Amino acid sequence: MHQTLPRPQARALRAALPAAVILLSLIAAPSALRAAGALQYPPTERQEVVDDYFGTKVADPYRWLEASEDPKVQAWVDRQNALTTEYVAASGFRDAIKARLTELADYPKHGIPYERNGFFFSAHNSGLQNQFVHYVQKGLDGKARVLLDPNTLRADGTGSIDAFSLSRDARYLAYGVSWSGSDWQELYVRDVKTGKDLKDHIQHIKFTEPSWTTDGKGFFYSRQPAPGSVPAGDEHYYQKLYYHVLGQDPAKDRLLYERPDMKEAGFGPEVTEDGRYLVVQVWKGSAPETEILYMPLDGKTWELKPLRTGFDAAYEFLGAVGERFYLKTDRDAPRNRIVAVDPGRPEPENWTVVVPETRDVIEGAMMTNGKLAVSTLHNAHNLLHIYELDGTLFDQVELPTVGTVGFMSGLPGSEHFFFTFTSFVFPSTVYRYDFAARTVVEHGAPGIAVDRDAYVTRQVWCESKDGTKIPIFLAHRKDLCLDGTNPVLLYGYGGFNVTYTPTFSTSRLFWLENGGVYALAGLRGGGEFGEEWHSAGKLEKKQNVFDDYIAASEYLIDMGYTSPERLAIQGGSNGGLLTAAVELQRPELFGAVLVQVPVADMLRYHLFTVARFWIPEYGSSEDPEQFKFLHAYSPLHNVKPGTAYPATLITTADTDDRVHPGQAKKYAATLQAANASDKPILLRVETRAGHGGGKPISKQIEEQADIFSFLFRELGISPRYGAK
């Protein structure tokens, strides 16, 4: 997933999605022989629980597993984890897998620099640090010193930094701490010079990033209701926009805006670089449509005014120059365009089109050096262009290969801007673009050597059930033989307008160096080809996503890359829904299935944590028409007793407050009871880690080692660690 900095409102929107799973790609490979006979699963009590949906009776015998804190459920989880641990250990090569994954992960990594008042802030990881450490330095050549080290928060590395916002003079840093991967944060303020925290401490924070006023005396931010002040569960909703004065009790913070009529509404504040305006992006759950409000910061009465309201399209504020606001929008442009809007005449007929819609989707944009840096999606990989504010093309930035522009960072008056680039065998690298010379130089190279000449990255296209062309990226060794015996891992997501493009991970490198093929399918529901592509894979059209994934699987088999026995599929969150649904619809097509932090109960998913945000994407079983299509594909309700299902590993975390872990547990229990094959159905439940964001490297490696051990067994391949 891409991100353009600074874009706090875009960041909040993504966090509200089940998508925001920050998982390294976990790739299948080699194996040992399976012990004969079916596994003996822990007994799971069935209870008589039946719901009536508009005359349709639906049983839910494992509903008791939704109570994560119930000692009975915890005991059941312990037995499931013990079985999974025993099974993966029996492969005989888990220790070797873990050692190799650890070796590969142990290299210096660099985050993108962010400039404020002549200081540069960036994050680095020496190799196996659980969390990136944040540094500050004066100028590009200054000596860096530690500003914030989240590894000191908890011994096991489960304290992480989310929100990160600097005052304009770089004197203060407002930062959010998340515990055990939770979406909840606690907000603190640090003095950049002394490295000491002020007394400011704001709780009940989720899906927001502060934005400072130019005088550095305070910042705007959004806050959830305190537990107990609203009915249970509603603390995830009813966000309100506040202004906090440094040193003030947060209980006295000034309330600026709320929408009590719309519980799923959230607010992303951003103060313009010239300090003249506060601009607020209003989002409504996971729906792409937004509103834009603004408020002059002229010392007079603070009152938000409408710029674009009615949730008629998606709008993202990019910056302001004088009385011109620059927006990225899909209004009358499904693949996005950039327009200049006069707040005094905000009607579309008065807009000036700066960068028009083209065949390629405008994905990210940022104002820098009085220009616009714009990343686009060309056949599901990135291009990078720079435009003058009148729309004239200034430069097309040459990228190293087919891949992904991940982050961009720069200020309107800067002489340069930074961006990251990555691809399957191209580790994430920081580059600096110099406007005067129109050149790109490497600013932060990762400390890992990859023999890129040994591998090939290519794009192929397959045809889905209805004739739609689906792109598939493939990465593998150049000497691959298309004899149908190669182990292949096919990754998919297909939802929430999220785009997956080629990126690097050491676990993927481990897979490739062992002769595996990695495949990434650009499914409908994602953002690869704009809003029309997204809309073709949501609500009643969700089956299109499953059809696309099945078509990609069949293509890989038909073209000789692999066979069903050697084909593994992987997806997390919305992608976990994908892999679960597809394995139920075509169980004979796969040798192994990874179902990670899945949305699996489509009739009850919206009743937990923030999941009402996703109703615009999925629909709700409370609607009689939407119930029909949800019930038709819901993984939990489409398991057929007596069916031979492929080997399946289901993963979740008891502290996941994005996708409720009860869904994974109920799915595992249902599949274990119904499976007619001797293939294992295993459940792995993590503790002190949430949906994926902020997960310590140590926990990532442990999870990867378990997953690889499972896949090695199931795919029947012998490992070759670090093979040339």
Secondary structure as UniProt FT lines:
FT   HELIX           8..15
FT   TURN            18..19
FT   STRAND          50..53
FT   TURN            54..55
FT   STRAND          56..59
FT   TURN            61..62
FT   HELIX           63..66
FT   TURN            68..69
FT   HELIX           71..89
FT   TURN            90..91
FT   HELIX           94..105
FT   STRAND          109..110
FT   STRAND          114..116
FT   TURN            117..118
FT   STRAND          119..125
FT   STRAND          133..138
FT   TURN            140..141
FT   STRAND          145..148
FT   HELIX           150..152
FT   TURN            155..156
FT   STRAND          159..166
FT   TURN            168..169
FT   STRAND          172..179
FT   TURN            180..181
FT   STRAND          185..191
FT   TURN            192..194
FT   STRAND          197..205
FT   STRAND          211..212
FT   TURN            214..215
FT   STRAND          218..223
FT   TURN            227..228
FT   TURN            232..233
FT   HELIX           234..236
FT   STRAND          240..245
FT   TURN            246..247
FT   HELIX           250..252
FT   STRAND          254..258
FT   TURN            260..261
FT   TURN            263..264
FT   STRAND          265..271
FT   TURN            273..274
FT   STRAND          277..284
FT   TURN            285..286
FT   STRAND          290..296
FT   STRAND          305..313
FT   STRAND          315..321
FT   TURN            322..323
FT   STRAND          324..329
FT   TURN            331..332
FT   TURN            334..335
FT   STRAND          337..342
FT   TURN            343..344
FT   HELIX           348..350
FT   STRAND          352..355
FT   STRAND          361..368
FT   TURN            369..370
FT   STRAND          371..378
FT   TURN            379..380
FT   STRAND          381..388
FT   TURN            389..390
FT   STRAND          393..397
FT   STRAND          404..409
FT   TURN            412..413
FT   STRAND          416..423
FT   TURN            424..425
FT   STRAND          426..434
FT   TURN            435..438
FT   STRAND          439..444
FT   HELIX           452..454
FT   STRAND          455..463
FT   TURN            465..466
FT   STRAND          469..477
FT   TURN            478..479
FT   STRAND          488..491
FT   TURN            496..497
FT   HELIX           506..513
FT   TURN            514..515
FT   STRAND          517..521
FT   TURN            524..525
FT   TURN            528..529
FT   HELIX           531..535
FT   TURN            536..537
FT   HELIX           539..541
FT   HELIX           543..558
FT   TURN            559..560
FT   HELIX           564..566
FT   STRAND          567..572
FT   HELIX           574..585
FT   HELIX           587..589
FT   STRAND          592..596
FT   TURN            602..604
FT   HELIX           605..607
FT   TURN            609..610
FT   HELIX           611..614
FT   HELIX           615..618
FT   TURN            621..622
FT   HELIX           624..633
FT   HELIX           635..637
FT   TURN            641..642
FT   STRAND          647..653
FT   TURN            654..655
FT   HELIX           662..674
FT   STRAND          681..686
FT   TURN            693..694
FT   HELIX           697..715
FT   TURN            721..722
//
